[in-house]
Amino acid sequence: MDIGFYIINIDNKNEADNKKLECLNKLCELRPYDNIALFNSTFHAVDIKRKYYTLHISEAKYFKGILFFFDIKSILLARSFPAPKRKVLFLENIDWQNDHRFPYTFWHNIYMNEDVELISTNKQVDDLCKICWKNPLSHIENYNCEEISNVLQKL
Amino acid sequence: MKKTILLHDASNQTSKNINKSMIDLTHESHNIILNTIHGNLFNIYQQHKPSYIFLNASEYTQEFQDFLMDHAGDTNIFLFIENNIDNKSLIEFWNSRPVKIIANIQYKNLYNNCVAVYDKMYNEQIFNNKKLNRNDKIAVMLSSDNSKNNTIEEILYPNNFDRKVVVFNNPEFQSPVNLGILNASDLSIVLNSFDGLIDIDQQLYLEAQACNIKYYDIQTVNPKEAIINNNFKTLNANLNDYTYLKFTTEQILPNIKA
């Protein structure tokens, strides 16, 4: 299986970014026969245990595997990517709450897109996702790589 | 030679829909100019000499006033009255000029020369039953007056309520289930894909009926009780009587000569 994490900027001071890299490394251990890649543009971290491939974000367009996203900006950039078999968005924030002047279709085209599966990362997001959009594929906190691995079996 | 009709491209939905109907009905028999004519009215008049000019009171400017002073007798001027006009001297001025008024029914008595009167209308090309699969959610169309929206607080997240309720169309209303603004075609999709509708201002009953969505009756009970008791309003208007096309055909076109 081909698995990719699409993270545009990685900052070593950002705890969430470090957890994502840790998760990638653990995933490589859990799934040694899978191709696991990080698609990235700015890498401001030192990952001495790196077991995954690193490619520029522009390569993700032609990546035929399962691609994970972690923010709205990334999923918008990937909207026209023809290759990924599935796109999975980790919902960390309630982005639609920030500005209610956006047209409904803007959010609808992201969260109700048939090509995009959602994963909630906390209880509030999980509840709101079910109320406002669709049932998340799973609820995973702290980028738990065993649970991500289980989700991959469902896809 | 074809006569020219000048339509002001006003921003409100009623005018946009009537303009569309005008274009559909007269584009073969007349030359049509559709333009946001602010700052351009005298220029367009000099260049094209339109026989019929449609202006909007809701976007009335000194330019419109000057044009009415100078040219009210030279061409046929129609003025849409969409809102209540507080300025009595302005109403007197319009009543003293050969200006044809197209008024919302609430304000028709204020004007001497009403050639057409409109009530609630809907666009049948956008709002119709698309027979889509419906989800289990309830849509709330908020009022622009936030004090009227308090009645729905108890059915919204994070309050515990066993139905999924989301709200639209008031960016000032602070709620994590406020999903933003709907334009007409998005509203049509919502009315065709949600299970029920709570319409705080009771303005969307024609659109709701056309899309066949359950319309909760919140005039007699509060929204929570209406949902729990499945208290729906029976919508049985003859929809064909409320289309923009019918209004334009029957009330405006008789004033337009080929």
Interface residues (C-beta under 8 A of the other chain):
Chain A: I94 W96 Q97 D99 H100 R101 F102 P103 Y104 T105 F106 W107 H108 Q124 D127 L128 K130 I131 C132
Chain B: K137 Y157 P158 K164 V165 V166 F168 N170 P171 E172 F173 Q174 P176 V177 N178 L179 G180 I181 L182 N183 D186 V190
